[in-house]
Amino acid sequence: MEWQSREYKAQKAAELAAVNLDDYNLVDGDDSRLLDYIRSVAADPDAHNLYEILAAIRFLEFMRRYTFRWDRVRRFVRLYESLKFSGPRGRQRYKLTPLQLFQFASILGFYAWTDMGPASAGDNRITETRRVVGGRVEELTRLTRRAILFVPRKFSKTTSVSALAVDELLLGESNAQAYTAANSYKQAKICFDEISKTLRPLNPERRYFKVTRETIKWRESNRYGKDSLIECLSGGADTKDGLNASLVIFDEYAQARYTKDHSEGAELLQALESSMGTRREPLTVIITTASRVQDGPFTVELNNAMATLRGEIDNDRLFASLFMPDAYDTPDQYGDPALWHKVNPHIGITVLESFYSNAWDDAQDDAEKMLEFKAKLLNVFTADSVQAWIEAKDIIRLQRHITPSDFPAAPTMAAIDLSIYDDFSAVGYCCYTGSEAVKFHVMINFYIPEETLKTHPNRRLYQTWVDAGWLKVCPGAAISMDMIVDDVLATNEYLRILQIGYDAYKSQEIVNSLASAISAEGGVPDNTLRPVPQTYGAFTSPVESLELAMRQAPAAIEFSDNPIIPYCFGNAYLDEDRRTGNRKPLKRKKNLKIDGVIVTLMDLWLFNNFDRQL
């Protein structure tokens, strides 16, 4: 699709950059935060995702089409910045960031003429917010009726949005009803409790508000004539009759699931919104982070919001602030701090970059933590849980005793996956015999440093493989490059190695050793060494090749009887980029090894990308 491309984003960025921002009323007195935000998006589009750019363009369009009321925005800003919210140093006041000011200005600032019904006889009263047109009364009412803040964890979304409920209680209609809601009671209470604590300094000796575990109400004796309340709700919709909501804050809606007949989260939200019919300016705010529910009711909301920002759906009543990777960003970029900042512009404000880097490091060796990192810190919907890709028993079924001497001069690809010192390494050989039913024959050598074997958490298992001759021990504390080079050259005496694949980021030493040995021996062509990309895009084709070869009857691939090979496959799960379909195996847990999987796929990549006839 066009909107998923870099070119589409560049086109929209150019459109924003061409706007003369001085033509718009973006500064309130000496407060230039709104202007600063839009200017920052226009100046550095690579630091912002497509939907930030589109939201800024839409804001400027609305400034031309609708009435923008700085007074209403200013009132909320003053209230917000007078309140004390929770933080790492206790409860304190915070200034709205330029981005937050943009969000709240978008929600609260735009007003449109709304038909309020027929005018009474002789009623021609005209004010700044009221007029009579064709015998009908029109009033200037708030434009936004639904807001979606789709932001990552640690963005301070729940804390900041709680101020809307405080505003509704203090300054809204005299009988305002604000509800904090979620799929679970615990989640709904998070926002409610923040509101309750924020109001505590404004309620000395409980003089103005009556506060219970789930409700905050003005006391009947208050001198302001208020009958407003804030209430915490969760669960189904069956007990929510009789409400008259003016504000609904629904937290973590992305976790709502469809059951057989319905979604409790969706039904609760619908029940609350259906109670808003008598309200002049009702507002629903959905605040959420991505989850592992890929097909819940929020995905419909998100798709509609994206389409609205792209101009494919006409819905000026909706405001959406969406923070996630661009459609063309790949999982290979997920460890890039530049992407982290694009997804969460509050890094350095409400969350430290070290939080992201530590979480990313932890995720490298734990599949569940990787899913959590992607969902909660990058705002990417992920699989519900880690599922096995190819089970060990499926590899065992395809194993038999084979050696390089069984395939004299067979065209072969070799691949090297090194850990250097902290665990074992692998060198895989894949022979091709096209005239047979079984066309690919995989043999893998595994190596481990002597010192690692003594201290590794899996040392007992490793020792059994060493004793049986399946795992080769390198003297000292590091993998022996000389041992691997000698084995590659010895194997080539039986096979015809066409290319040797390696990971360009961690194999330079052995590449130099192999290049020198190949040149000296003359048994392997000088153009044999080839870097194999370790990206999702590169692994997708060999993943499909392996799956196809294993599904054929009989299977077109077999493996040597080394027990480490099925062990490696049993440790792998297949991670997928939902938007591109690209796939790559990752390890399920720390201390588990998948080197045998990686070298097998690297060999298949070399075959798939070999540019000469076999």
Secondary structure, 3 states (H helix, E strand, C coil): CHHHCHHHHHHHHHHHHCCCHHHCCCCECCECHHHHHHHHHHHCHHHCCHHHHHHHHHHHHHHHHCEECHHHHHHHHHHHCCCCECCCCCCECCCCCHHHHHHHHHHHCEEEEEEEEECCCCCCCCECCEEEECCEEEEEEECCCEEEEECCCCCCHHHHHHHHHHHHHHHCCCCCEEEEEECCHHHHHHHHHHHHHHHHHHCHHHCCEEECCCEEEECCCCCCCCCCEEEEEECCCCCCCCCCCCEEEEECHHHCCCCCCCCHHHHHHHHHHHCCCCCCCCEEEEEECCCCCCCCHHHHHHHHHHHHHCCCCCCCCEEEEECCCCCCCCHHHCCCHHHHHHHCCCECCCECHHHHHHHHHHHCCCHHHHHHHHHHHCCCCCCCCCCECCCHHHHHCCECCCCHHHCCCCEEEEEEECCCCCCCEEEEEEEECCCCCCCEEEEEEEEEEHHHHHHCCCHHHHHHHHHHCCEEEECCCCCCHHHHHHHHHHHCCCCEEEEEEECCCCCHHHHHHHHHHHHHHCCCCCCCEEECCCCHHHHHHHHHHHHHHHHCCCCCEEECCCCHHHHHHHCEEEEECCCCCCEEEEECCCCCCCHHHHHHHHHHHHHHCCCCCC
